[in-house]
Amino acid sequence: MAKKVTVAVDALGGDNAPDVVLEGVAAALEEDLDLDVVLCGPADVVVKFASEHERCAARVTTEVIGMAEHPANAVRRKKDSSIVVGCRLVKEGVAQGFFSAGSTGACLAAGTLVIGRIKGIARPALATVLPSPKKPVVLCDVGANADCKPEYLVQFANMASIYARKVLGVSQPSVGLLNIGEEEEKGSQFAQEAHQLLKEGCPNFKGNAEGRDVLTGEFDVVVCDGFTGNVCLKTIEGTAKILFGEIKSMMMSSLANKLAGAVLKGGLKGIVRKVDPDAAGGAPLLGVKGACIVGHGSSNARAIKNGVLATATFVRNDVNELIAQTV
């Protein structure tokens, strides 16, 4: 029997909320019988849903943080928003984790300001699991810290390694520093200083990872500052979208290509499954006192379901306790 976990969910998070959120939460509750959900949002959305689903409680909120709002200012001003209330439930112990596909910046701000950092953590970091063809790769940081000090990357690497070990099942995660060359002396002064500190403070550090190495599976964890990581992540996502779009267009361009596509359909679906971003469901904010998982704004119901389930998995694997012990 799995450990009982309560997850607070932002009913208004995402481009297609609340419909896909409600559908995803319902699917998560059905799949995980040891999961309870506190659904945060307007009364006309959350009360009816909670009354129709066992193990779901409604927490009515009256404010919304929009995608275009300044994250930290909005979190401080809108204390009854679904994001702030969800994080407050974690701080108060009502829930052990929070999931939202809403404003990433607001989730990061609320996670840091409301839930709070684990003692000893200089900066929480946003990690994402890249669905590479060979094996999952954790990229950290992907946007929480655009400006970093080299020593932050040591904590990012160690936190991401714990996540890879406990959640992805990698026994000894290898760590690479995202850089412009394999050699130790390559890169900016920041990268060179980070390289030296990682050698000293990260047991499984294996050296620099170039951009082309991110998806090869040579490294289990790739660490970088949040600005670089976010650019890298968005480049990968954009490339994949264009590539699969072009393949689809090519296969529909003629009768011969349609016939060839029918033959290859099974294999192509297998490739799509391997690199499907919806499978992970969201990116964990590592270093805060509770599970805080941020989903894509464009999340569909399947991604919402997987994000809620990933939040519960994060809690059950005691990731935060291990991070606290490490620092």
N, C-alpha and C positions, 0 to 999 in steps of 0.2 A: 504493500500500500504506500502510495506516494505521500510526501509531507503536504499537509493542508497549507495552502497559500492564498492570501487575499491580494488582489491586484486592483488598484484604482485605474480607471480608464477614462480618458478624455473623449466624451461623446461628440464633441465638436471639432476634433482634430482631423484635418485633411481636406483635400479639395472636394471630396464627394461625401463629406459628413452631413448629417448623421447616419444616412441610410446604410452605407457600407460598414460603418463602425458597429451599428447594431447587428448587422448580419454576421460580421466577424466575431463579435463577442458571443453571440448565440452559438456559433460553430465551436469556439474555444471551450465554452461551458459544456457542450455536448461531448467534446473529445477528452477533456480533463475533468474527471468527476471529483477530484480533490482541489478544484479551483473555485474560489469565490471571487466575485467582481463587485466593486463599488463603482457605479456608473455616474460620472460627474457631468452635469449639463442642465439645460433648461427643463422645467417641470414637465412641459408638454412632450418632451423627448424621453426623459429617463424614468418618470414615474410609471407610465403605462408599460414600458418594456420590462421594468423590474417586477411589476405585478404579474407578468406573464412568464417569467423565467425564474426557476428555483436557483438559489445560490447567487442571486443578483440583488443588490440593494441600490436604491437611488440616493444620490446626494445632489440636491437641487442647487444650481449656481445661477447667478444673475448677470454675469459679465462674460465677454468674449475678448480674447487677445487675437487681433488680426495679424495676418502674415506681414503686413507693411509697417506695423508698429515697432518702435524702438524696444527691443526685448527687455532690457533691465528696467527702463522707465515704466513699461506696461506692467511688469511683474510687481513693481513697488506700488503702482497706482491702482491696479485692478485686483484687489485681494480676494474678490469673490468670483474670479474667472475660473473656468474648468481646469486650466493648467495649474494655477496656484493652489486651488483647493485640493486637487489630486496629489500634489507634492506635499501639502500640509498633512494630508491623511497618512502619508508615509512617515513624516516627522513625528506625528502623534502616536504612531504604532497601530493605527486602525487598519492600515494596509502595509504590506511588506515591499510592494513595488508599484510603479506608476508607468503607464504606457500612453503615448500620444503620438498621433501623426500630424499634429499641428505645427505651429511655428517652431523651428529648430532652435532659434535663438532664445525664444521665450522658455522653452523646455530646459535649455542649458542654464539660463539665468535662474529659473525657479529651482532647478535641481541644486544649484550651488548656493543660492541665497535662502531658500526655504528648507530643503532637506539638510543641507550643510555638508561640508567636506569631512572625510575621514581624517582623524588627527594625524598630522605628519604629511599629508598630501598637499603639495604646493599648488597644483592646478588639476582639477578633474579633466579628463580627456575623453573625447568621443571616438569610439572604435567601431569599425564595421567589418563584417565578414564578407570577403570577396569570394563569390562562387566560381573559383577558377576550375578549369576542366580536370586538373590533377587532384587537388585537395583544397579545402578551405584555407584562406589566408586572412589573417587579421591585420588590418591597416589602422594605425593609430598614431597621431590624432588626425581626424578628418574635418575639423572645423571649430572645435571649442576654443582653441588658443592660436589666433593668427600670429601673435608675437610671443616668442618663447625664449627662455634662457636654455643654454645647453643642458643644464642639470635636470630640467623638466623631462627631457627625453629619456633619462634613465628611469624615472618613475613611470612614464608612459610605457616603456618597454617591459618593465616588471609587472605592471598591472595587466597589460595585454597578454603577457605570457601566462599569468594565472587564469585569465579568461579562456585562453586557448586550451590550457590543460584541463580545467574543470568542466567547461561547457562543450568544447569540441573534442575532448578526449585525446589530445596530443601529449604524450608522456614527457617529452623533453623538447619544448618548442624552441626552434632556432630563430634567432632575431637578426634582422638586417636593418641598417640605417639607409633610408632613401637618399641617394646622392647621385652625382653626375659622373661617377667613375668608380671602379672597383678598388683602386689603390687607396691606401690609408691617407695619403697626403692630398687627395682630390677634394674639391668642393670649397665652399666659403669658409671663413674663419669659424663661423658658427658650427658648420658641419664637422670641421676638423676637431673642434673642442668637444662636440658631442660624441664623436667617434672615440676619443680618448677616455671620456667619462664612462661610456658604455663598456669599453674594454675592462674598466676597473670595477664597474658596479652592476653589470648584467652577466650572470654566469654563462648563458647560452648565446652570447653575442658572437656572430660569425663574420662581421665585417659589413662593407657597403653593399647596398642593393641598388642597381641602376633601375630606371623606369621600366625597362624591358623585362626585368626579373620579377616584377611584382606579382604577375599571374602564373609564373612557371612552377611554383610550389617549392622552389629551392629554399625559401624561407617560410616558416610558419607565421612569423610576425614581422611586419615591416613598420618601422617607427619613423616619424617625421613631425615637423611643426604643423599646426592646424591649417595654415594657409596652403602649404605645399600639398598636404594630404587631401584637402578639399578639391584643389585643382586636379590632382591625380584621379580622385574618385569620379569627378564629373566628366573627365576626359574618357575614362573607361566606360562609363554609362552611356555617354554620347556615341562613342565608337560602336558599342554593341548595338545600340538602337539603329544606327545608320546601316551597319553591316547586315543585320537581319532583315531590315526593310528592303535593302537592295537585293538580297537573296530571294525574298518573296516576290518582288517585282519581276525579277529575271525569270523565275519559275512560272509566272503567269503570262509571260510575254508571247508565248506561242504554244501551239498544240504539242509540239515535240517536247518543249520544256515542261509543259504540264504533265506529260506522261513520265518524263524523267523525275519530276518532283514527286509523283505518286510512288515511284519505286523507292525514292530516298526519304520519304515522309517519316518513316519510323526512326531512322537514324538521326534525322534533323531534330525530331522531337526530343530525342535523348540528349542532344547537345544543348537544346534550349533549357531542358530541365537542369542540366549541370550548371548553367550560368544564370539561372532565374533569381533575380534579386528579391522576389517576393518570398522565397523560401526562408530567408533569415528573419524577415518581419520587421527588423529595426536595428538600430545601433545603440549599444549600451553606453551610458555616461559613466565611465569608470572613475572611482575615487570619491563618490558621495555615499552618505550613510543610508543606503537603500538602493534597490534596483530601480533605475530610471532608464527606460528604453524609448528611443525616438524613432518613429517610422517615417517613411517617405510621405510627402504631402499628397502624392498621387496614388497612395495605397488603395488597392481594391480590398474586397472582403477577405480574400485568402491571406493577403499580407497582414491585415488587421488581426486575423485569427492567429497567425504565426507570431506576430509581435506580442500579443497577450501571452501566448504559450511560452515564448522566449523569456518574457519577464518572470514567469513562474519558475522556469528552469534556472535562471540566474539566481533566484532566491534559494532554491532547493540545493544548489551546489555550493552555497556558503562562500561565494566569490568575494564579498566584501570582508568577511572575517579573515580570509587569507590575505587580502590586500592590507588590512590593518596590521596583521602579524608581520608582514614583509617590511612595512615602513617603520 
